[in-house]
Structures are given as C-alpha cells and as structure tokens.
C-alpha cells in the first residue's frame, strides 16, 4: 500500500482540482473582523444574561425568523415520539451508545487508544506528533 501522501497526491492529480475563489484578507482585516465578531457575541451574551428568555426570543426572530415556542408540550412531544418507528429508535440508541463510549475513551486519553464498543466493532484514535520540516519520499 502506498504512503498516504502518495495516495492523496495520486487522487489529487487524477480527480480533484482545488481552486480558491476568495483570497484571505490581510492579517489586519482578519483581526479587525475577529474583534468585531467577538464584541457582538459578548454583547449578545450579556443581553441574554440580563434579560433571559426575552432576549433569546428577540435573537431567534432576528437571526432565524423563529417566533414559535421553544419548548414542546408533553402531549406534542409524546405524539412526535410515537410517530418514530421502533427500528429508528433502536438505531438512535445504538448510535448513542457507540458515540458516547468512544467520546468518553477519547476524552480520557491524550494518547492513542482502541476500544471495542460492541462485539466486533473497534474504534480508535491514533495520536501522531506534528512533524515539521520538508517531506521525504517515505511520507
């Protein structure tokens, strides 16, 4: 099997053309935009802390056009849940168990790990140090 860099290079040469329709602004423009966004978010969070759900409703309408309730009634929640086929609920439960177990193992590990979340299902992560410098033919 060829090294990943050769495989990616081969794929890129045969099938992928990467174009950048936009170019990045200078560092000053990016920094100014970051500051503007940070200030706006900080102001929104302060407003939400101060006015609570009233502020959240204003932002929901402003950004999403949402004016309905945020919470489902018990009756509506039950009606929607009842409409989901049991096989879909089982699939969601299975996925939830897989994701949770892997996330817990990943969170608890700063090193490579591998776990068997279900019989025959192996999930893992491989931690590699960042390499600096020029690539070699072995990459």
C-alpha positions as CSV (number, residue, x, y, z in Angstrom):
1,X,0.0,0.0,0.0
2,X,1.5,3.4,-0.9
3,X,2.1,6.0,1.8
4,X,-0.9,8.3,2.4
5,X,0.9,11.3,0.8
6,X,1.4,9.4,-2.4
7,X,-2.2,8.2,-2.4
8,X,-3.5,11.7,-1.8
9,X,-1.2,13.1,-4.4
10,X,-2.4,10.5,-6.9
11,X,-6.0,11.3,-6.1
12,X,-5.3,15.0,-6.5
13,X,-3.6,14.5,-9.8
14,X,-6.4,12.4,-11.3
15,X,-9.6,13.7,-9.9
16,X,-9.5,16.8,-7.8
17,X,-8.9,20.4,-8.8
18,X,-8.7,22.8,-5.9
19,X,-9.5,26.4,-6.5
20,X,-9.7,29.3,-4.1
21,X,-12.3,31.8,-5.4
22,X,-11.6,34.1,-2.5
23,X,-8.3,35.2,-1.1
24,X,-7.7,35.9,2.5
25,X,-7.7,39.5,3.7
26,X,-4.5,40.8,5.3
27,X,-3.9,40.0,8.9
28,X,-5.2,43.4,10.0
29,X,-8.5,42.9,8.3
30,X,-9.0,39.5,9.8
31,X,-8.0,40.8,13.3
32,X,-10.5,43.7,13.0
33,X,-13.3,41.3,11.9
34,X,-12.4,38.9,14.8
35,X,-12.7,41.8,17.2
36,X,-16.0,43.0,15.8
37,X,-17.5,39.5,16.0
38,X,-16.2,38.9,19.5
39,X,-17.7,42.2,20.7
40,X,-21.0,41.4,19.1
41,X,-21.2,38.0,20.6
42,X,-20.1,39.3,24.0
43,X,-22.9,42.0,23.8
44,X,-25.5,39.3,22.9
45,X,-24.4,37.0,25.8
46,X,-24.5,40.0,28.2
47,X,-28.0,40.8,26.9
48,X,-29.2,37.2,27.4
49,X,-27.7,37.1,30.9
50,X,-29.6,40.3,31.7
51,X,-32.9,39.7,30.0
52,X,-33.0,36.0,29.8
53,X,-35.6,34.3,27.5
54,X,-36.9,37.7,26.3
55,X,-33.5,38.4,24.7
56,X,-33.3,34.9,23.3
57,X,-36.7,35.3,21.6
58,X,-35.5,38.6,20.1
59,X,-32.4,37.0,18.7
60,X,-34.3,33.9,17.5
61,X,-36.6,36.1,15.5
62,X,-33.8,38.4,14.2
63,X,-31.5,35.6,13.1
64,X,-33.8,32.7,12.4
65,X,-37.2,34.2,11.8
66,X,-38.4,31.9,14.7
67,X,-41.4,33.2,16.6
68,X,-42.9,29.8,17.8
69,X,-42.5,28.3,21.3
70,X,-39.1,26.9,22.3
71,X,-40.4,24.0,24.3
72,X,-42.7,21.3,23.1
73,X,-45.7,20.4,25.3
74,X,-45.7,17.0,26.8
75,X,-48.6,16.0,24.5
76,X,-46.8,17.2,21.3
77,X,-43.5,15.6,22.4
78,X,-45.3,12.2,23.0
79,X,-47.2,12.4,19.7
80,X,-44.0,13.1,17.8
81,X,-42.1,10.3,19.6
82,X,-44.9,7.9,19.0
83,X,-44.6,8.6,15.2
84,X,-41.0,7.4,15.1
85,X,-40.7,3.7,14.1
86,X,-39.2,1.5,16.8
87,X,-36.4,0.4,14.4
88,X,-35.3,4.1,14.1
89,X,-35.4,4.5,17.9
90,X,-33.2,1.3,18.2
91,X,-30.8,2.7,15.6
92,X,-30.5,6.0,17.5
93,X,-29.9,4.2,20.8
94,X,-27.2,2.1,19.2
95,X,-25.5,5.1,17.7
96,X,-25.8,7.0,21.0
97,X,-24.1,4.1,22.9
98,X,-21.3,4.0,20.3
99,X,-20.7,7.7,20.2
100,X,-20.8,8.1,24.0
101,X,-18.4,5.2,24.7
102,X,-15.9,6.4,22.1
103,X,-16.2,10.1,23.3
104,X,-15.5,9.0,26.9
105,X,-12.5,7.0,25.9
106,X,-11.2,9.8,23.7
107,X,-11.8,12.4,26.4
108,X,-9.9,10.3,29.0
109,X,-7.0,9.7,26.7
110,X,-4.3,12.0,25.4
111,X,-2.7,9.0,23.8
112,X,-3.6,6.6,21.2
113,X,-6.4,4.2,22.1
114,X,-8.6,1.5,20.7
115,X,-11.9,0.2,22.2
116,X,-14.4,-2.4,21.3
117,X,-17.8,-0.7,21.7
118,X,-19.8,-3.7,20.6
119,X,-18.6,-7.2,19.7
120,X,-16.5,-6.9,16.5
121,X,-16.8,-3.0,16.4
122,X,-13.4,-1.5,17.1
123,X,-13.0,2.3,17.3
124,X,-9.8,4.1,18.0
125,X,-7.6,7.2,17.6
126,X,-4.0,7.4,16.8
127,X,-2.1,10.4,18.1
128,X,0.9,11.4,16.0
129,X,3.4,14.1,16.8
130,X,3.4,17.1,14.5
131,X,6.3,16.8,12.1
132,X,7.9,20.0,10.9
133,X,10.2,20.3,8.0
134,X,10.3,19.1,4.5
135,X,8.5,15.8,3.5
136,X,10.6,12.9,2.4
137,X,9.9,10.1,0.0
138,X,8.9,7.9,3.0
139,X,5.9,10.1,3.8
